[in-house]
């Protein structure tokens, strides 16, 4: 749930998205990734030529909304927005600080919508 502001979702009953809620995404725990990176950086020789595959559960945001609904006993749905509208929401919170970043976000949203 690192990608979801659970307090906001429970307050509004919506998961805001700028891409399809039906496309499955793979989620990894960022704390787990950071722990692996730390081990590699502290002992690079131990990891020479090593390959680490990140494994995640592939799940759509629609299914995540259903899981949150079951656990919270509230009806949660995905609030689908056009990428530009989603970007405007991010800008209203001062999360986007350059035109380059805006372009990257729009490209990521379009990629997520497709894949």
GIMO-V843755 format. One record per backbone hydrogen bond with DSSP energy under -1.0 kcal/mol. CO is the residue of the C=O (numbers start at 1). NH is the residue of the N-H. Records with the same first field share a line. If there is no record, write none. Layout:
# GIMO-V843755
CO: NH + NH
This chain:
# GIMO-V843755
1: 4
4: 6
5: 9
6: 10
7: 11
8: 12
9: 13
13: 77
15: 79
17: 81
21: 62
25: 59
29: 33
30: 34
31: 35
32: 36
33: 37
34: 38
35: 39
36: 40
37: 41
38: 42
39: 43
44: 47
45: 48
47: 50
57: 27
59: 25
60: 64
61: 65
62: 66
63: 67
64: 68
65: 69
66: 70
67: 71
68: 72
69: 73
77: 15
79: 17
82: 86
83: 87
84: 88
85: 89
86: 90
87: 91
88: 92
90: 95
91: 94
98: 102
99: 103
100: 104
101: 105
102: 106
103: 107
104: 108
105: 109
106: 110
107: 111
108: 112
109: 113
110: 114
111: 115
